[in-house]
Amino acid sequence: MDARPVPDWDTFRSAFPALNGRTYLNTAGGAPLSHAASAAGARYYEEMLADGDAQWPNWLARADDVRGKFADLVNARPDDIAFLSSASAAMNAVTGYLDPQDPIVTIADEFPSVTLPWINRGHPVTAVPVDADGGVSTDRIADAVDERTGAIVISHVQFRTGRRLDLAALGEIADRNRALLIVDATQSVGAIPVDVRNSGVSILMASGYKWLCAGYGIGAVYLCPRLRDRRPPVYGWRSAAIPYALDPVGIDPTQTAVQLEMGHPPLAPVFALGGALDHLATVGIDAAWARIGELDAHVRSGLAAKGLPAPLGPPGESGIAVLPCDHGAEIKKTLTAENVFVTSSGPYLRLSVHAYNTPADVEHGIDRLAAAWRLALT
């Protein structure tokens, strides 16, 4: 018998004041902040206002504490984690671990920040085509990878379709071909349990403003230990093994992921991430993911009951339900005026539920969506 307590979802939700009076089905676009995240970020500014730089040693220790919390979330070690300003910044930084001649394999219709840094650097890029429902078979990716491939570079969950890729299967493909597996997990970490060490991930990054509920300005990066033997692709004073030696000519990198940070970490956003992780820990990532699965099923049954199109892909892959829709921008505008928040992207309308949502959110949102859909067709 499972003796774990059932999370108090009302209490969990009440920590997000932006949800009051709103039906928020837009985490895949950007999540609200919790009181815990806001307070942790604000504390830094209050301390600097009161004390200037006197708290610097305490801030570094607090940042390392957050490093450990994020490491626990993805089954890594604290030394494996770096903080940059975003997943986009991280993806640009890590291109330097490969030679520009190394081919990259990705999938079609990826998020631009996953592909453009490699194209900009001159890597040959192969984009594996996707199916009509946004899925892509692991076998098709395997066929595109060979011993020349430098890396498989993908998003764990696809932003446009909500489809989730199998990291463990991709890790095996990368390992067979001595390639890296580089993952943007911005649309999964904070909602879906992720295990970097047991899935063969070489580098994983995630921006904090979506499912982590940590706001803008923070990206967390996992860097596997074997890559830290390579010359760092970026370098600054905190990249050094002994940073306070302040050596202006010597390259002697730290053997931790901090080598990617170069200089001061973005302290206030790091602390906001720590607050967000503390709030997530009040329910646990496994319970949050189970809650998201229940709400996603509620979305799909509600859409069917209203005669609306079925989302792309099967249930249970993510918290994102994407509907084919030729009037998405118009429908979004109507819903926004009614304090119902969704995303419109090209020929799709996207609904995304997090653990702070409720069945009532889903029911109200789909009721208003059905009305806006009918209005758009008249």
N, C-alpha and C positions, 0 to 999 in steps of 0.2 A: 504494500500500500504506500502511495506517495504521501509523505508526511509534510511536504513543503507547504507553507501557507499560501493561500490564494492572494495575489496582489490586490491591494486596494486601488483600483483603477481611478476611482473618483478623486482620491487624494493625489495620485500621480498627475492627473489632468489639471487639478486645481493650481499646480505650480506654474502653469503657462497662462498668464493673464490675457495674452493676445487671443486666446480661444473664446473668451467671454463675448457672447453675442455674434460669434462667427461660426460658420460651418467650414472648417479648414481641411480641405482635401487636396493639399498642395505641398506636402513635405518634399516631394521630388523636385519641386522648384526652389523651395527654401522654407526651413522650419522656423517656428517662433523660438524665443529663448525662455528658459525656465528662470524662476527666481534664483535658483542656485547658481546657474551659469552667469546671470547678470551680476549677482552680488560678488562672485569670485573675481570677475573682471574689474568691477568698480573698486574693489578693495585695493588693487594695485595703484590706481590713480589717487585714491585717498591717502595711501601711504606715501606716495611720491610728493603729493601736495604738502603733507605734514612733515616729512623727513628728508626730502630730497633723495639723494642716492644712498643714504645710510642703510637702506634695507637690501642692498644688492646681494650680499651673501644669502640672505633669507629667500630672496626671489629665485636665485639659482637652485637652491634646495627645493623650493616649492615646484619649480619647473621640472625638476627630476622626479618629484613625487607624481606629477601628472604623466611624465614619461612612463613610469611604472604602471599607472592605471590603464593607459592606452595599450601598453604591452600585454597586460593581462587580458584585455578585451580581444586581442587577435592571437593569443597564445605565442607571444614572443618574450624576449628578455628586455629589460630597460635599456641596455646598451645598444639594442637593435633599432631604437626609435629616434628619429630626428623631427624637429619642428621647423617648417617653413611657412610662408604666408598662404599657400594654397596648393592643391594638387597640380594645378597648371605649372606653378613654379617648380615643384618637385619633378614633374615629367621633363621639363626643360633641363633641369640639372642633371638628371640621370642619363640623358642621352650620351653624356661624355664617358660613360663606362664602356661604350662600344666604339669601334672604328666606323667612320662614316660610310665605308664600303660594305658593312655588314647588312644583309637584307633583314627586313622586319616583316613579320606576318601579323596582320590585324584582321578585323572584319569590316564589311561595308557598312556605311552609315554610322560609324563610331562618333563619339563626341569629339569635336575638333581638337580639344587640348590633348587628346590621346594620340592623335595622328600627326598634327601639324608640327610639333617640335622635331620629329624624325624627318619629315619631308623638308623642313627648313634647313636641317643639317646635311641633307643630301643623301640620306639612306634610301636604297631601293625598298619600296613599300608594296607589299601584296595584300590586297583587301579581299578576304574570302566572302563570296556572296551569301546573302541571307535568304531564307525562305519567305513565302508570302506572309506568314504570320510572325515574321521577325526572328524566328529561330535560326540557329546555325548548327549543323552537326559537328560533333567533335572529330568525326572521321574526315570531314571536308577540311578542317583545320590541319589535321595530321597530314593530309595529302599535300598541303602547301608548305610544310616544314621539312627541311632536310639538313644535312650536316653543315651547310653554308649559313643557315639562318642564325642571326645574332640574337633575336628575341621574338617571342610572341608578346604582343602588346595589346591589351584589351581592357574594357570595362567589365567588372564582375557582373553588374546588372546594367543592361542597356537603357540609356536615358529615354530613348524615343519609344521603345516598345515594352519595357519592363521585363524582358527576357533575361534569365540568369544563366551564366556559363558555369560549367563544372570545373572548378579550379584544380581539383585533384587529378582529373583526367588530363587537363592541359599541362599540369606539372609533369606528368609522366611523359607526355609528348616532348616537352622541352628537354627533360633529362635525357631521353633517348638520343636526342640530336645535339646535346651539349649546348643548348640555347638557354637564354634567360626567360623567365616568365615574369612580366612586368604588368601590374594590375592597378587600374584606377578603381578604387572601391568606394568612391564618393556616394554612389547610389545603393550601397549595401551596408557598410560598417555603421553600427548603431542600431540596425534593424535586424540583420541576419548574422548569426554566429559565423565567424571567420577564424580559420586555423591556418596561419601562414606556415608553420613549421611542418605540419603534416599534409600539406597540399602542394609542396614543391615551389612555392612562390619565392622569387628572387628579390623583388621589390614590390611593395604595395604602398599606395598613397591614398589619402582621403581628405577632401576639404570638410571643414567642420560645420558648414551652414545648412546642410540637409539633414540626414538621418541622425547625425550626432547631436543636433540641436545646440550647437556651440556658437553660432553666428559666423560672420565673415572675418577674414584675416588670419585664419589658422588652417594649416594643412599638416597632418601627421604622416610620417613616412616610416615604413619598415624596410630596413636594409639588411639582407642576409649576411652572416659573418664572412662567407667566402669572398664576397665582393670587396670587403674592406682591406684585402691584400693588394688590390689594384690601386694605381695612382688616383686620387680623388679627382672627379671631373670639375669640381669647383673648389676654391680654397680661400680661406680668410684666417684671421688670427685665432679664432676658436676651432679651426680645423686641425690645429697642431696638437701633438701629443702633450706638450707642455705650453699651453697657450700664454701663460703669464711670463714666459721667457721673452715674448715679443720679438722673436728672431725675424728680422726683415728680409733675410735671404735664404734661410734654410727651409726645405720641405720635409717635414717629419710628421706625417699625419697621425692623429689619434686612431686607434683601432676600434672605435665605436662609431655609430651612425651620426654622432654629433659632427663628424667631419663635413657633413652636408650643410650644416647650419651657417658656417663661415663666420658669423658674428653673433651679436646679441639675439637670442630668440625673441619672437614677438610676445612679450611677457603677458600683457593684458589678455590677448586672445588665447594664449596657452592656459592661463588660469581660468578663463571662461570655459574652455574645454574640460578642465578638471572639474569644475562645478557641474557641467552637463553629465560627465561620466559618473559623478557621485549620485546625481538624480536618477540616472539610468540604473545604477546599482541598487536602488531601493526596490526595484522589481526584478532585476536581472535580465540579461540579454536573452536567455532561453524563454523566459515568460513573455518578454516583449515580442519576440518572434512568433510565439504561439498566438498571442493576442492579435498581431497583424494578420496572421493566417485566417483567424476567425472573421476579422473585419473584411478581409479581401473576399472571402466566401460570401459574406453578406452583400458586398458590392455586386458581385456577379449574379446572385439570385435576385437582387433588387432590379438590376438592369433587365434581366429576362422577364420579370413580372411586369415591367413597364413597356415591354416590346422594343427596347433599345438594342443596338448592336452588341454582340458579345465581344469582350475584350480580346486582344491578340494573345495568343498563347494560353497554356493551361493555368489553372489556379495554383497557388502555393509557391510560385517562383520568386515573388517579391511582393512588396506592398503597393505595386504600381499596376493599375488597370488602364489600358490604352484602347480607346474606341476609334475605329475609322469614322471620320467626320469631316464633311466638306464645308461645314459652317462653324468651325471651332472658334474662330476669333469673335464672331457675332454672339455665339452662345456664352462664351466666357465673359463678354462685356455685360450681357444680361444678368448672369449669375453674380458677377462682382457687385453690381448695383443692389443685389439682394443679400450681400455679405456671405455668399457661397464662393469659395476660392478653389479653382482648378487651373490647369495649364492647357493652353492651346499651342500646338506645334505642328506646322504644316497641315497635312490632311488628317491629323489626329487630335483627339481630346484626351487628356490624361487626368485620371483621378488617383490620388495616392493617400493611403491611410497609414498612420503611425500608431503606436501603442497609446497615445494620448487621445485618440479618437474614440467614439462611442457608436453603438448601433444606431442611436438617434441621429448622430451626425450623418451616417450613411443614408438612413431613410429620408431625412429632410433633403440632403443633397441630391439624391436621385429623384425625389419628387419634383424639386425645382428644375433639375436638369431635363426631365421629361417635358415639363411645361415650356422651358426655353427651346428645346429641340422642336417641339410642335410650332412654336412661334417663328423660328428660323425658316421653317419649311413653307410657311404661308406666304 
